[in-house]
């Protein structure tokens, strides 16, 4: 088994995260995991997720920030591009934060909606109808 060591060089190229699916409204969690894993291998994850402007390897220069920004942009679909790629988010950290905040709210809202539907289900009193309802529910 090969032991993969994270790079101490924070340089990144778009091709290094090419296997990450594009962000869509239904695929935030897999997209986020793919981006975090890819950036973690380059010691860039903490740059996006912490308040400081450093990584374990040090500061990112403007060119590295631009590459990181366009790496994120390259992995979002057109609907999300229109939503998040705005003048105010030309910083990779701000782009990441706005995407996470949007989907955290949407995910919580979706979960609440599903629980509301689940708790409002009325099962009929007869066991035959109950079994049919359970089958439909599955």
C-alpha positions in Angstrom: 0.0 0.0 0.0 1.4 3.4 -1.0 1.7 5.9 1.8 0.6 9.3 0.4 2.0 12.3 2.2 0.4 15.7 2.0 2.5 18.2 0.1 4.2 20.9 2.0 4.0 23.0 -1.2 0.8 24.9 -1.3 0.9 25.3 -5.1 -2.2 23.8 -6.8 -3.3 23.3 -10.4 -6.9 22.9 -11.5 -6.0 19.5 -13.0 -5.2 18.2 -9.5 -8.9 18.4 -8.5 -10.4 17.3 -11.9 -12.0 14.2 -10.4 -14.3 16.3 -8.2 -17.9 16.4 -9.4 -19.4 19.8 -10.3 -21.4 21.4 -7.5 -25.1 21.1 -8.1 -28.0 21.8 -5.8 -28.3 18.0 -5.1 -24.6 17.2 -4.7 -23.2 19.7 -2.2 -22.0 17.1 0.4 -20.0 15.0 -2.2 -18.7 18.1 -3.8 -17.6 19.6 -0.5 -15.9 16.3 0.5 -14.1 16.1 -2.9 -12.9 19.7 -2.7 -11.7 19.3 1.0 -9.9 16.1 0.2 -8.2 17.5 -2.8 -7.2 20.7 -1.1 -6.2 18.8 2.0 -3.6 16.9 0.0 -2.0 20.3 -0.9 -2.4 21.7 2.7 -4.9 24.3 1.4 -8.0 23.2 3.3 -7.2 25.2 6.4 -6.7 28.3 4.3 -10.4 28.1 3.2 -11.8 27.1 6.6 -9.8 29.2 9.1 -9.8 33.0 9.6 -6.1 33.3 9.1 -4.6 33.8 5.6 -2.0 31.1 6.1 -1.7 27.4 5.5 0.7 24.9 7.2 3.1 25.8 4.4 2.8 29.6 5.0 1.0 32.5 3.2 -0.5 32.1 -0.2 0.6 34.7 -2.7 -2.0 36.4 -5.0 -1.3 34.0 -7.9 -1.9 31.0 -5.7 -5.2 32.5 -4.4 -6.3 33.1 -7.9 -5.6 29.5 -8.9 -7.4 28.3 -5.8 -10.4 30.6 -6.7 -10.6 29.4 -10.3 -10.2 25.8 -9.1 -13.4 26.2 -7.1 -15.1 28.1 -9.9 -14.3 25.3 -12.4 -16.2 22.8 -10.2 -19.6 24.5 -10.0 -22.5 24.1 -12.4 -23.9 27.1 -14.3 -26.8 27.7 -11.9 -24.4 27.9 -9.0 -21.9 29.9 -11.0 -24.6 32.6 -11.5 -25.4 32.5 -7.8 -21.9 32.6 -6.3 -19.5 34.0 -8.8 -20.0 37.6 -8.3 -17.7 40.6 -7.9 -17.9 40.4 -4.1 -16.7 36.8 -4.1 -13.5 37.1 -6.1 -11.6 35.8 -3.1 -11.5 32.0 -2.7 -12.2 32.2 1.0 -15.3 34.4 0.4 -16.5 32.2 -2.4 -16.1 29.1 -0.2 -17.9 30.7 2.7 -20.9 31.9 0.7 -21.3 28.4 -0.9 -21.1 26.7 2.5 -23.5 29.2 4.2 -26.0 28.8 1.3 -26.0 25.0 1.4 -25.9 24.8 5.2 -29.2 26.8 5.3 -30.7 24.9 2.4 -29.7 21.5 3.9 -31.2 22.4 7.3 -34.4 23.6 5.5 -34.6 20.4 3.5 -34.1 18.2 6.6 -36.8 20.1 8.5 -39.2 19.8 5.5 -38.5 16.0 5.3 -39.1 15.6 9.0 -42.3 17.6 8.8 -43.6 15.3 6.0 -42.5 12.2 8.0 -44.4 13.3 11.1 -47.5 14.2 9.2 -48.0 10.7 7.7 -51.2 9.1 8.8 -51.3 5.3 8.7 -54.7 3.6 8.4 -55.8 1.4 11.3 -56.1 -1.9 9.3 -53.0 -4.0 9.2 -53.4 -4.7 5.4 -53.5 -1.0 4.7 -50.7 -0.4 7.1 -48.4 -2.9 5.3 -49.3 -1.3 2.0 -48.5 2.1 3.4 -45.2 0.9 4.7 -44.3 -0.6 1.3 -45.1 2.7 -0.4 -43.1 4.6 2.2 -40.0 2.6 1.5 
